[in-house]
Amino acid sequence: MNILLWALQIVIAFLYISGGAYKVFKVETLAGHFRGLPATVWRALGVIELVGGVLVVVPAKVTGVPMLTALAAAVLAVESLALAAAYARKSVKLVAANPFGWCATMGLLAALVAFGRY
């Protein structure tokens, strides 16, 4: 189980760090595609994803706070599922171009890591 959790942590760290960097540095593109959120909210979500992505893979022994991984994964899960709900108001088509499916899947994976590390 520990190996599976570490593999999931590495995968979601990569996905959240890359998604967070996109939200921080390409905010004009996102604000143009989805007008439901202002640019400052996109940047804030990007910063949350960047910090959370790093904290998911930082071992608890290094930080001295063993619950930090579970807490970071829980915050990322809540953020992703809330963003998926915002996308669901626009469209729930299950196609690769719809961000709803990606956000919901990432949120569920982060919730699994949070539960497993708790």
CORGIPE-V415400 format. One record per helix or strand of 3 or more residues. SS is the DSSP state (helix for helix, strand for strand). FROM is the first residue (numbers start at 1). LEN is the number of residues. If there is no record, write none. Layout:
ss:SS from:FROM len:LEN
ss:SS from:FROM len:LEN
//
This chain:
ss:helix from:2 len:24
ss:helix from:27 len:7
ss:helix from:39 len:19
ss:helix from:60 len:4
ss:helix from:68 len:23
ss:helix from:99 len:19
//
